[in-house]
């Protein structure tokens, strides 16, 4: 055999199996993997060490160890840090970071008046203890879980109980649940706490992604493999910060993750199934039954009236169709069911479809008679209005559990093809990570009477103090959201193709600190936001050319509000924000053209049944109903994730649709009217006082002299421009004080709109 023949044969093996290792015979046990010293030495696969806090020249600047590590790098590069931001910028930055909402004018005034040395730290503690903290930081975690309230794909059906997982995340973060417990419950809550409904709800993490429910002729094995692929990739990227999904079809091209390791991770979930398990108590069940019975009682006469009205039309349409049948079809229908021949059975099956009266045919026929058409539309609307009062389904946990105690075998699928199984693998963590741990780091699963124990074994390994990645990944995510960029700029890729850490010792120190403090996240948050590095000004440009990405943190990064925070900030500024927490997703109004574009079934009364209470529409964006195939235009324009895949870093785009959305959308115009009304109600009648109040509400400060002058000029010229118009078209009176000149009122609405479009409002300072 020539050298060329050997090479060709080797390539053929790789193409066929996705691996060049042994054990390629079908169903043979895969051999252990081997890793080179160079692979083992990659920074993220080495054990976490707690480095000593460095000594720096400018010893007065560091407030905590985070600063010492940052300043050490700056001094080594002969770079200076930025000065501290002003107090207005600091409270706005803190409030938006920790709660996702801007500070009120009263909060700003109180902070500016508090001259105690620890005023800033007191503010931090107050915000960390706020229930709004969990709401804000839950959004970051739900981005990773790619949470939504519907399944996606063609049907995109609602998940009635998905919101329970979202609310569980909010509570867990507010309670400062230790991160090791937080992970364990989401991966194996049913195994860690049998019989605990909250633990069962927590497993919704693995069910948050899209799922094809109506699979048609799809092979069940292929559908099942798609579910396992979703879980495996999510756990690998979110928890370990590794692109495990790249090893599904072949050995990872860059990282020491062979295909066998991908399927070893997948095998932890081999016995799982998706269940919607009832968790309602007897009283809740009884209340649900009573409410359902009451709705059915209201619907009965309406449906009877509709059937009575439509009956003659249906009968006539069916008779017309029957008249068009041929003799064989009529004979088949008239023959008793049990006496029909095979041919007649087929004829009847086709004939029944032909004789069916469709809603389009019925609607068209009734429309020929105006009185009946009007009555039919009235009855349909009445039925719809009653239907939307129907109680939500009885409480279930949308959970992931083991369907049997014995898990099916897991095989390496060559090229990811479920029809081409290769070597058999058993559950075991990623080999390159085990290589840095003691021999007993992973304990084999312990089955119970109800579960395989596999997911609990995985969770216990992930949350070991000596796991090289789990703590590093989560502290990096916290740093990313506080500073705008992670110490590792690729937060879900700690592998060879990811970015090296800008401050590796700081990353390890934070990871070690997290574990030493019992995996509690709030102390890590506090360390970060009380640091001098965090308190730097962002409007400094000293080293823009030397370090354009600000990798070494010589200033604070200025960041635009993300989509949800922008919507929430607009509601907060207008005074409309509803602080209610939790519960099912809210169906807020969407633009009419969007509804018409997406929903085309004309006979359906309302495919986007808005939540009846208008106050619910002003809830925080976290609580909006997230339908994968219907996205709120404002959130979409400002880069909210599509929920199809885990989102570790949101893109930040700038395009023409964004200002158009903030100037012309129904939502933006409504908030501008409400803000104008609030300003006019809450301030004295003179113009300067009103401008000052608007600036304090929107920007957290008073207006500068040049801003005040421009505001006077704008309001006067805008009122003059609008005065010739019909007063009825200028302003919504419900938002504004009585007795105000309509043109002047409309000018204030335009001024409020301009304020909500200020860069200073749209950006975290």
matplotlib code that plots the C-alpha trace (Angstrom):
import matplotlib.pyplot as plt

x = [0.0, 1.5, 1.7, -1.0, -3.3, -2.8, -3.6, -6.7, -7.9, -7.4, -9.4, -12.2, -12.3, -12.6, -15.4, -17.2, -16.9, -15.9, -13.0, -9.6, -9.6, -10.2, -13.4, -15.1, -16.9, -20.6, -21.6, -18.1, -17.1, -15.3, -11.7, -10.5, -9.3, -5.7, -4.6, -1.3, 0.6, 0.0, -3.8, -3.7, -1.8, -4.5, -5.3, -9.0, -8.3, -5.8, -7.0, -8.2, -5.6, -6.1, -3.3, -2.0, -3.4, -0.7, 1.1, 0.7, 2.4, -0.7, -1.8, -4.6, -6.7, -7.7, -10.9, -10.8, -8.7, -10.4, -8.7, -5.3, -5.3, -6.6, -4.2, -1.2, -1.9, -2.3, 1.0, 2.8, 1.6, 2.4, -1.3, -3.3, -6.9, -9.7, -11.1, -14.2, -17.5, -19.8, -22.4, -25.3, -23.6, -22.8, -26.3, -27.7, -25.1, -25.7, -29.5, -29.6, -27.0, -28.5, -32.2, -32.6, -34.4, -33.3, -33.3, -36.1, -35.4, -36.1, -33.5, -30.9, -31.6, -31.3, -28.0, -26.5, -27.5, -26.1, -22.5, -21.7, -18.4, -20.2, -23.2, -22.3, -21.9, -25.3, -26.9, -25.3, -26.6, -30.1, -30.2, -28.9, -31.7, -34.3, -36.7, -36.0, -32.5, -33.7, -35.9, -32.9, -30.5, -33.0, -33.1, -29.4, -29.8, -32.9, -30.9, -28.6, -31.5, -33.1, -36.4, -39.7, -43.4, -43.9, -42.4, -41.3, -41.4, -44.5, -47.2, -45.4, -47.9, -48.0, -46.3, -48.9, -46.5, -43.2, -43.5, -43.1, -39.5, -38.9, -40.3, -38.2, -35.1, -36.1, -36.8, -33.5, -31.4, -33.2, -32.7, -29.0, -29.3, -25.7, -24.7, -23.9, -27.4, -28.8, -27.2, -28.0, -31.7, -31.9, -30.1, -31.4, -34.0, -36.2, -33.2, -31.8, -35.1, -37.7, -41.2, -40.4, -42.5, -40.0, -37.2, -39.2, -40.0, -36.3, -35.6, -37.5, -34.0, -33.4, -36.8, -36.6, -35.3, -37.4, -39.1, -40.8, -44.0, -45.8, -43.2, -45.3, -43.4, -40.2, -38.6, -39.1, -35.4, -34.4, -36.8, -35.5, -31.9, -32.8, -34.0, -30.8, -28.7, -30.5, -29.8, -26.2, -25.2, -26.9, -25.3, -21.9, -22.0, -23.9, -22.3, -18.8, -18.3, -17.3, -18.5, -19.4, -21.9, -19.0, -18.1, -21.5, -20.5, -16.7, -13.9, -13.7, -11.4, -9.7, -10.4, -9.5, -13.2, -13.5, -16.9, -16.9, -16.9, -19.8, -21.9, -20.6, -22.1, -25.3, -25.6, -26.3, -29.7, -30.4, -33.1, -34.9, -38.3, -40.3, -43.3, -45.9, -46.5, -49.5, -48.4, -51.8, -53.3, -56.9, -58.1, -56.6, -58.1, -61.5, -61.3, -60.2, -63.1, -65.6, -64.3, -64.3, -67.9, -69.0, -67.4, -69.0, -72.4, -72.0, -70.9, -73.7, -76.5, -74.2, -73.0, -76.5, -77.7, -74.7, -75.5, -79.1, -78.2, -75.6, -77.5, -79.7, -76.7, -74.6, -77.5, -78.0, -74.3, -74.0, -77.1, -75.6, -72.4, -74.4, -76.3, -73.0, -72.0, -72.0, -74.0, -71.2, -70.5, -74.1, -74.4, -71.4, -72.8, -76.2, -74.6, -74.4, -70.8, -70.3, -71.5, -69.2, -66.7, -63.0, -63.7, -66.8, -64.8, -62.3, -65.0, -66.7, -63.5, -62.9, -66.6, -66.7, -63.9, -65.7, -69.0, -67.3, -68.5, -65.5, -65.6, -64.7, -67.7, -70.0, -68.8, -69.2, -72.8, -73.9, -72.4, -75.0, -77.6, -76.6, -78.9, -77.7, -74.1, -74.3, -75.8, -73.2, -70.4, -72.0, -72.3, -68.7, -67.4, -69.5, -68.2, -64.6, -65.1, -66.3, -63.6, -60.8, -62.1, -61.5, -59.1, -55.6, -54.8, -54.3, -50.8, -48.1, -44.4, -42.8, -40.1, -37.4, -37.4, -36.1, -38.6, -37.1, -34.5, -32.4, -31.1, -30.9, -27.4, -25.7, -23.7, -21.5, -23.4, -21.1, -21.4, -24.2, -26.5, -28.8, -29.0, -25.2, -24.3, -20.7, -19.0, -21.0, -20.2, -21.2, -21.9, -18.7, -17.6, -15.3, -12.0, -9.7, -11.3, -11.0, -7.3, -6.8, -8.7, -8.1, -8.9, -12.1, -13.4, -16.4, -18.5, -20.5, -24.3, -26.3, -29.7, -32.7, -36.2, -37.3, -34.3, -30.9, -29.1, -27.1, -28.0, -27.4, -23.9, -23.2, -24.4, -22.2, -19.2, -19.9, -20.1, -17.0, -14.6, -11.9, -13.9, -11.7, -14.5, -17.8, -16.8, -14.6, -17.5, -20.1, -17.9, -16.8, -20.5, -21.1, -18.1, -19.4, -22.7, -21.3, -18.4, -19.8, -17.1, -16.0, -12.5, -12.9, -14.5, -16.0, -18.1, -19.4, -16.1, -13.2, -11.5, -8.6, -10.6, -12.0, -10.3, -7.6, -8.5, -7.4, -6.7, -6.2, -5.2, -8.2, -10.5, -9.0, -9.1, -12.8, -13.6, -11.7, -13.5, -16.9, -16.2, -14.7, -17.8, -20.1, -20.9, -22.9, -23.2, -24.3, -21.0, -19.2, -21.6, -20.8, -17.1, -17.4, -19.7, -17.9, -14.5, -12.7, -12.5, -16.3, -16.6, -14.4, -15.8, -16.7, -16.2, -12.4, -10.5, -6.8, -5.9, -8.4, -5.7, -3.5, -6.3, -9.5, -11.4, -10.6, -9.4, -7.3, -10.1, -8.5, -12.0, -15.5, -17.3, -20.3, -23.1, -26.5, -29.5, -30.5, -34.0, -35.9, -34.2, -35.0, -38.7, -38.8, -37.0, -39.5, -42.4, -40.6, -40.0, -43.7, -44.8, -46.8, -44.5, -46.5, -44.2, -46.3, -44.0, -44.5, -47.3, -48.2, -46.8, -48.6, -49.9, -49.3, -50.5, -48.4, -48.5, -51.6, -49.4, -47.4, -50.5, -51.8, -48.5, -48.2, -51.8, -53.7, -56.6, -59.5, -62.2, -60.3, -61.6, -58.2, -55.0, -53.2, -55.7, -54.3, -54.4, -57.6, -56.3, -54.4, -52.3, -50.8, -49.4, -47.1, -45.4, -41.7, -40.5, -39.4, -43.1, -44.1, -45.3, -42.4, -43.7, -40.8, -42.3, -43.8, -41.4, -42.2, -40.9, -39.3, -37.4, -36.5, -35.1, -32.9, -31.3, -33.3, -32.3, -34.5, -34.6, -33.6, -30.1, -28.4, -27.3, -24.1, -23.5, -26.2, -25.2, -25.4, -26.5, -27.2, -29.7, -32.4, -35.3, -34.3, -34.9, -38.0, -39.3, -38.5, -40.2, -43.2, -44.2, -47.5, -45.6, -43.1, -45.8, -47.9, -45.0, -44.2, -47.8, -47.7, -44.4, -45.7, -48.8, -46.6, -44.3, -47.2, -48.9, -45.9, -44.3, -45.2, -46.8, -43.8, -41.9, -38.5, -39.8, -41.4, -38.3, -36.3, -38.8, -38.6, -34.8, -34.7, -37.1, -35.4, -31.7, -31.5, -30.1, -31.1, -30.9, -27.8, -28.3, -27.9, -30.4, -32.9, -32.6, -33.1, -36.1, -37.7, -37.1, -38.3, -41.6, -42.5, -41.8, -43.4, -46.6, -46.7, -46.2, -49.0, -51.6, -53.3, -54.2, -57.5, -57.2, -58.8, -55.8, -53.1, -53.0, -54.8, -56.6, -56.5, -52.7, -52.8, -54.1, -57.4, -57.4, -54.1, -53.9, -54.0, -51.1, -49.0, -49.9, -48.9, -45.6, -44.9, -45.6, -43.1, -40.6, -41.1, -40.6, -37.3, -36.2, -36.8, -34.6, -31.7, -28.5, -28.0, -31.3, -30.4, -27.0, -25.6, -23.0]
y = [0.0, 3.3, 6.4, 8.1, 5.1, 5.3, 9.0, 8.4, 5.6, 7.9, 10.6, 8.1, 7.1, 10.7, 11.4, 8.3, 8.5, 12.0, 10.7, 9.1, 7.3, 3.7, 1.9, 2.7, -0.6, -0.1, -0.4, -1.0, 0.9, 4.1, 4.1, 6.8, 10.0, 11.3, 14.9, 16.5, 18.6, 21.6, 21.0, 20.6, 23.9, 26.1, 28.7, 27.8, 24.1, 24.6, 24.7, 28.0, 29.4, 32.3, 34.8, 37.2, 40.7, 42.8, 45.8, 49.0, 52.3, 54.4, 52.7, 55.2, 54.3, 50.7, 50.3, 46.5, 43.8, 44.2, 47.7, 46.4, 43.9, 46.5, 49.2, 46.8, 46.2, 50.0, 50.8, 48.1, 49.7, 53.3, 54.2, 56.2, 55.5, 58.0, 60.2, 59.3, 60.0, 62.6, 61.5, 61.9, 59.6, 57.1, 56.8, 56.5, 53.9, 51.9, 52.0, 50.9, 48.1, 46.6, 47.2, 48.0, 51.2, 54.9, 56.7, 59.0, 62.7, 62.2, 59.4, 61.5, 64.4, 62.2, 60.7, 64.1, 65.3, 62.3, 63.4, 60.3, 58.6, 55.4, 56.9, 55.1, 51.7, 52.3, 52.9, 49.7, 47.6, 49.1, 48.3, 44.8, 44.2, 45.6, 43.1, 44.9, 43.4, 39.9, 41.2, 42.9, 40.0, 37.4, 38.9, 38.2, 34.6, 34.1, 35.3, 32.3, 29.9, 31.4, 31.5, 32.2, 31.6, 29.6, 26.6, 28.3, 26.5, 26.5, 26.1, 28.3, 27.2, 28.8, 27.2, 28.1, 27.4, 28.6, 31.8, 29.8, 29.2, 32.8, 33.8, 31.1, 32.7, 36.1, 34.8, 32.8, 35.8, 38.1, 35.5, 35.3, 31.5, 30.2, 29.6, 25.9, 25.4, 27.6, 25.4, 22.1, 22.7, 23.8, 20.7, 18.1, 19.7, 16.6, 14.4, 16.9, 17.6, 15.0, 16.1, 19.8, 21.7, 24.7, 22.3, 20.8, 24.2, 25.0, 22.2, 24.4, 25.7, 22.7, 23.2, 27.0, 26.6, 26.1, 22.7, 21.2, 19.7, 19.0, 16.9, 15.3, 12.4, 13.2, 10.0, 10.0, 9.1, 12.2, 14.4, 12.9, 13.6, 17.2, 17.6, 16.1, 18.3, 21.4, 20.5, 19.4, 22.5, 24.8, 23.2, 23.3, 26.9, 28.4, 26.6, 25.6, 28.4, 25.8, 25.4, 21.8, 21.8, 21.9, 18.4, 16.8, 15.7, 15.5, 16.2, 19.9, 21.6, 23.8, 22.6, 19.2, 18.1, 14.9, 13.7, 11.0, 13.7, 15.5, 12.3, 11.5, 14.9, 14.1, 10.8, 12.5, 13.5, 10.2, 9.1, 12.4, 13.4, 16.6, 16.6, 19.1, 17.8, 19.1, 21.1, 22.7, 21.9, 20.8, 24.3, 25.6, 22.7, 23.4, 27.1, 26.3, 23.9, 26.4, 29.2, 27.0, 25.9, 29.6, 30.4, 27.4, 28.4, 31.9, 30.5, 27.9, 30.2, 32.2, 29.1, 27.8, 31.1, 30.9, 27.3, 28.2, 31.1, 29.1, 25.9, 26.6, 28.0, 24.9, 22.6, 24.4, 24.4, 20.7, 19.9, 21.7, 19.7, 16.4, 17.2, 17.2, 13.7, 10.8, 7.7, 5.6, 8.2, 8.4, 4.7, 4.5, 7.0, 5.3, 1.9, 1.1, 1.5, -2.2, -3.3, -1.0, -2.5, -1.4, 0.8, 2.3, 3.1, 5.0, 6.8, 7.8, 9.1, 11.4, 12.3, 13.5, 15.9, 17.2, 17.6, 19.5, 23.1, 25.3, 28.5, 30.5, 29.1, 29.7, 33.3, 34.1, 32.7, 34.5, 37.8, 37.8, 38.5, 41.7, 41.2, 37.6, 38.7, 41.5, 39.1, 36.5, 39.0, 40.1, 36.6, 35.8, 38.9, 38.0, 34.5, 35.8, 38.3, 35.4, 33.0, 35.4, 35.3, 31.5, 30.7, 29.7, 26.0, 24.5, 24.9, 22.7, 22.6, 22.6, 20.2, 17.8, 14.4, 10.9, 8.8, 5.5, 4.4, 2.7, 5.0, 3.9, 3.4, 6.4, 6.1, 8.4, 9.3, 9.5, 12.9, 13.6, 11.1, 9.2, 6.5, 5.9, 4.9, 4.3, 3.6, 3.4, 5.9, 6.3, 9.5, 11.3, 15.0, 16.5, 14.7, 17.7, 19.2, 16.0, 15.9, 18.9, 17.3, 14.6, 11.0, 10.9, 14.3, 12.6, 10.2, 7.7, 8.4, 6.8, 5.6, 5.9, 4.3, 7.0, 8.4, 7.5, 10.0, 11.1, 14.8, 15.1, 13.5, 16.0, 19.0, 17.9, 17.7, 21.1, 22.7, 21.2, 23.9, 22.5, 22.6, 24.8, 26.5, 26.9, 29.7, 31.4, 31.5, 33.0, 35.7, 36.7, 37.0, 39.3, 41.4, 41.6, 43.1, 45.6, 46.8, 46.2, 43.7, 40.5, 39.9, 37.2, 39.0, 35.7, 34.7, 31.5, 30.4, 29.9, 27.6, 28.1, 30.3, 32.5, 35.6, 35.3, 37.0, 40.7, 40.2, 36.5, 36.9, 39.0, 36.4, 33.6, 35.7, 36.4, 32.8, 31.7, 34.4, 33.2, 29.6, 30.6, 32.7, 29.8, 30.6, 33.7, 36.1, 39.3, 39.8, 39.5, 42.1, 44.3, 44.0, 44.9, 47.9, 49.4, 49.3, 52.4, 50.8, 50.8, 54.3, 55.8, 58.4, 57.1, 60.4, 60.2, 59.5, 59.6, 56.1, 55.7, 54.9, 52.8, 50.7, 51.3, 48.5, 49.7, 46.2, 47.4, 49.4, 52.9, 54.3, 53.1, 51.9, 53.9, 51.5, 51.9, 50.6, 47.2, 46.8, 45.8, 48.5, 51.1, 50.3, 50.1, 53.4, 55.1, 53.7, 54.9, 58.4, 58.7, 57.6, 54.7, 51.7, 49.0, 47.5, 44.3, 41.2, 37.7, 35.8, 34.8, 36.8, 40.0, 40.4, 44.1, 45.9, 45.4, 47.5, 46.8, 46.2, 43.6, 41.7, 41.8, 40.6, 37.7, 36.6, 35.8, 33.7, 36.1, 34.0, 33.9, 36.8, 37.7, 35.8, 38.3, 38.7, 41.6, 41.3, 43.1, 45.4, 48.3, 48.7, 45.3, 46.6, 48.9, 46.0, 45.6, 44.1, 40.9, 40.1, 40.6, 37.4, 36.2, 34.5, 33.3, 34.1, 37.4, 40.0, 43.4, 45.9, 48.2, 45.3, 43.9, 47.2, 47.5, 44.0, 41.9, 38.2, 36.0, 33.3, 30.6, 30.1, 31.1, 34.7, 35.4, 38.9, 41.0, 42.8, 46.6, 47.9, 51.4, 51.9, 54.2, 52.1, 52.9, 56.7, 56.1, 53.7, 56.2, 59.1, 57.5, 54.2, 54.1, 53.0, 56.0, 58.5, 57.2, 57.6, 61.1, 62.2, 60.6, 62.3, 65.6, 65.2, 64.2, 67.2, 69.7, 68.2, 67.9, 71.4, 75.0, 76.7, 78.7, 77.3, 77.1, 75.0, 72.6, 72.2, 71.6, 68.9, 67.2, 67.2, 65.9, 63.0, 62.0, 62.7, 62.9, 66.4, 70.0, 71.7, 73.6, 77.3, 76.5, 73.6, 75.9, 78.5, 75.9, 74.5, 77.9, 78.5, 75.1, 75.2, 78.7, 78.0, 74.5, 76.0, 78.7, 76.0, 73.8, 76.5, 76.7, 73.0, 71.6, 71.5, 68.1, 66.5, 68.1, 66.3, 63.6, 65.5, 62.5, 63.1, 66.8, 69.3, 71.0, 74.6, 74.3, 75.7, 72.7, 73.9, 74.5, 71.1, 69.5, 71.4, 69.9, 66.4, 67.0, 68.3, 65.2, 63.0, 64.9, 64.3, 60.6, 60.6, 62.2, 60.1, 60.9, 59.0, 56.1, 55.4, 54.2, 56.9]
z = [0.0, -1.1, 1.1, -1.0, -0.5, 3.3, 3.3, 1.1, 3.5, 6.5, 4.9, 4.1, 7.8, 8.9, 6.5, 7.5, 11.2, 12.2, 14.2, 13.6, 16.9, 17.3, 18.2, 15.0, 14.7, 15.1, 18.8, 20.0, 23.2, 22.4, 23.8, 26.2, 24.6, 24.7, 24.9, 24.1, 26.7, 24.5, 24.6, 28.4, 28.8, 27.3, 29.9, 30.4, 30.9, 33.7, 37.3, 38.8, 41.1, 43.5, 42.7, 45.2, 44.9, 43.2, 44.6, 42.6, 42.5, 42.9, 46.1, 46.9, 43.8, 44.4, 46.5, 46.3, 44.7, 41.3, 41.0, 41.9, 39.0, 36.6, 37.7, 37.6, 33.9, 33.2, 35.0, 33.1, 29.9, 31.1, 30.9, 33.4, 34.5, 33.9, 36.7, 38.6, 36.9, 38.4, 40.9, 38.5, 36.0, 38.8, 40.1, 36.6, 35.7, 38.9, 38.7, 35.0, 35.6, 38.7, 38.1, 34.5, 35.3, 35.4, 38.8, 39.6, 40.1, 43.8, 44.0, 42.3, 44.6, 47.7, 46.5, 45.7, 49.2, 50.9, 51.9, 54.0, 52.9, 52.2, 50.4, 47.2, 48.9, 50.7, 47.3, 45.9, 48.8, 48.4, 44.7, 45.2, 47.7, 45.4, 43.8, 40.5, 40.6, 39.9, 37.1, 35.4, 35.8, 34.9, 31.4, 31.0, 32.0, 29.9, 26.9, 27.5, 28.0, 24.8, 26.7, 25.0, 25.7, 22.5, 20.7, 17.5, 14.1, 12.0, 14.7, 17.3, 19.9, 23.3, 26.3, 29.0, 31.9, 30.6, 32.6, 35.8, 34.9, 34.2, 37.6, 39.2, 37.8, 39.1, 42.6, 42.7, 41.7, 44.2, 47.0, 46.0, 45.5, 45.4, 41.8, 42.3, 43.6, 40.8, 38.2, 39.9, 40.1, 36.5, 35.3, 37.8, 40.1, 40.0, 41.1, 43.6, 45.3, 44.5, 45.1, 45.2, 42.6, 42.5, 41.7, 39.0, 37.5, 37.5, 35.0, 32.5, 31.6, 29.4, 27.7, 27.0, 23.5, 20.3, 19.8, 16.8, 18.0, 14.7, 13.1, 10.3, 8.8, 10.6, 12.0, 15.8, 16.3, 14.3, 16.3, 19.6, 18.5, 17.7, 21.3, 22.7, 20.4, 21.7, 25.4, 24.8, 22.9, 25.5, 28.5, 26.8, 25.8, 28.7, 31.7, 30.3, 27.8, 25.2, 21.6, 22.2, 19.3, 16.9, 17.8, 17.0, 13.5, 13.7, 16.2, 17.1, 14.6, 17.1, 20.7, 22.2, 22.1, 20.2, 18.9, 21.6, 24.3, 22.7, 22.9, 26.4, 27.5, 25.6, 27.3, 30.6, 29.1, 27.2, 29.6, 29.8, 28.5, 28.3, 30.7, 31.8, 35.3, 37.4, 40.4, 41.4, 44.8, 45.4, 46.1, 42.9, 40.9, 42.4, 41.6, 38.0, 37.5, 38.8, 36.6, 33.6, 34.3, 34.6, 31.2, 29.5, 30.9, 29.4, 26.1, 25.7, 24.7, 22.4, 20.6, 20.3, 18.7, 16.3, 15.4, 14.9, 12.6, 10.6, 10.4, 7.4, 5.5, 6.2, 5.3, 1.9, 1.1, 1.9, -0.2, -3.2, -2.8, -2.5, -5.7, -7.5, -6.4, -8.9, -8.5, -7.1, -4.4, -3.4, -3.2, -1.0, 1.4, 1.6, 2.3, 6.0, 7.4, 8.2, 4.7, 2.6, 0.3, 0.4, -2.7, -1.1, 2.1, 0.0, -1.8, 1.4, 2.9, -0.1, -0.3, 3.3, 2.6, -0.5, 1.4, 4.3, 4.4, 5.0, 7.0, 3.9, 2.1, 5.0, 5.6, 1.9, 1.9, 5.0, 3.8, 1.0, 3.7, 5.6, 8.6, 9.2, 8.5, 11.1, 13.7, 13.0, 13.5, 16.8, 18.1, 17.1, 18.9, 22.0, 22.0, 21.7, 24.5, 26.8, 25.6, 26.6, 30.2, 30.3, 33.1, 32.1, 32.2, 35.6, 37.0, 35.5, 35.7, 32.2, 33.2, 32.2, 34.0, 33.4, 31.7, 33.0, 35.4, 32.8, 30.1, 26.5, 25.1, 23.5, 20.3, 18.4, 15.3, 12.4, 10.7, 13.2, 11.3, 13.7, 11.1, 11.2, 14.8, 15.7, 19.0, 22.2, 24.9, 28.6, 30.5, 31.4, 31.5, 28.9, 29.0, 28.6, 31.8, 33.8, 32.9, 35.2, 38.1, 40.6, 39.5, 41.6, 40.4, 38.6, 40.5, 38.4, 38.5, 41.3, 40.1, 42.3, 42.1, 39.7, 37.9, 36.4, 38.6, 35.5, 35.5, 39.2, 38.7, 35.9, 38.1, 41.0, 38.7, 37.1, 40.5, 42.1, 43.4, 41.2, 37.9, 35.7, 33.8, 35.7, 38.0, 35.4, 32.9, 35.3, 36.8, 33.3, 32.4, 35.4, 34.4, 30.8, 31.8, 34.3, 32.1, 28.6, 27.7, 29.4, 30.7, 28.1, 25.2, 23.9, 26.9, 25.5, 23.9, 26.3, 23.7, 21.3, 18.9, 21.7, 23.0, 25.7, 28.9, 29.1, 32.8, 33.5, 37.1, 37.8, 36.2, 38.3, 41.5, 40.9, 40.2, 43.3, 45.4, 44.1, 45.2, 48.5, 49.4, 48.8, 45.1, 46.1, 43.2, 44.9, 46.7, 43.3, 41.8, 44.8, 44.3, 40.7, 41.0, 44.1, 42.3, 41.2, 37.7, 37.5, 38.8, 36.1, 33.6, 30.2, 28.2, 28.2, 25.0, 26.0, 24.7, 21.9, 19.4, 21.7, 23.0, 20.9, 22.4, 26.0, 26.7, 29.7, 31.3, 31.3, 31.3, 31.6, 28.5, 27.4, 26.4, 24.7, 26.6, 25.4, 23.9, 27.1, 29.2, 26.6, 26.6, 30.4, 30.7, 28.4, 30.6, 33.7, 32.3, 31.3, 34.7, 33.4, 34.4, 36.2, 38.8, 39.2, 39.2, 37.8, 36.2, 32.6, 29.7, 28.7, 25.2, 24.7, 21.5, 18.4, 15.3, 13.1, 10.0, 11.9, 12.9, 9.4, 8.0, 10.4, 10.9, 7.7, 8.9, 8.4, 10.1, 13.4, 15.4, 17.0, 16.8, 19.0, 21.9, 23.8, 27.6, 28.4, 31.2, 29.7, 32.9, 32.1, 28.8, 30.8, 32.6, 32.4, 29.1, 30.9, 31.3, 27.7, 26.0, 23.9, 20.8, 18.7, 15.3, 16.3, 17.6, 19.0, 16.5, 19.1, 20.7, 17.3, 16.1, 19.1, 18.8, 21.2, 20.6, 18.3, 21.0, 18.5, 20.0, 23.3, 23.1, 25.1, 23.6, 22.0, 18.8, 18.9, 15.5, 14.3, 11.5, 10.2, 11.6, 15.2, 15.1, 13.0, 15.6, 18.5, 16.7, 14.9, 16.5, 18.4, 21.5, 21.3, 20.6, 23.5, 25.9, 24.6, 25.3, 28.7, 29.6, 28.4, 30.6, 33.6, 33.2, 32.9, 36.0, 38.2, 37.6, 38.0, 35.1, 33.9, 30.9, 32.6, 35.5, 33.1, 31.0, 34.3, 35.4, 32.0, 32.0, 35.6, 34.7, 31.5, 32.2, 36.0, 36.0, 35.5, 32.1, 31.1, 30.1, 26.4, 26.6, 28.4, 25.6, 22.9, 24.7, 24.9, 21.2, 20.1, 22.2, 20.9, 17.3, 17.4, 18.9, 16.2, 13.6, 14.9, 15.8, 12.3, 12.5, 13.7, 17.5, 17.7, 15.9, 18.1, 21.4, 23.4, 26.2, 28.6, 29.0, 29.5, 32.0, 31.1, 29.8, 27.9, 24.4, 22.0, 19.9, 23.1, 24.4, 21.1, 21.2, 24.7, 23.3, 20.5, 23.1, 25.2, 22.1, 21.5, 25.1, 24.8, 21.7, 23.4, 23.3, 26.9, 27.6, 25.3, 26.7, 30.1, 31.0]

ax = plt.figure().add_subplot(projection="3d")
ax.plot(x, y, z, "-o")
ax.set_aspect("equal")
plt.show()
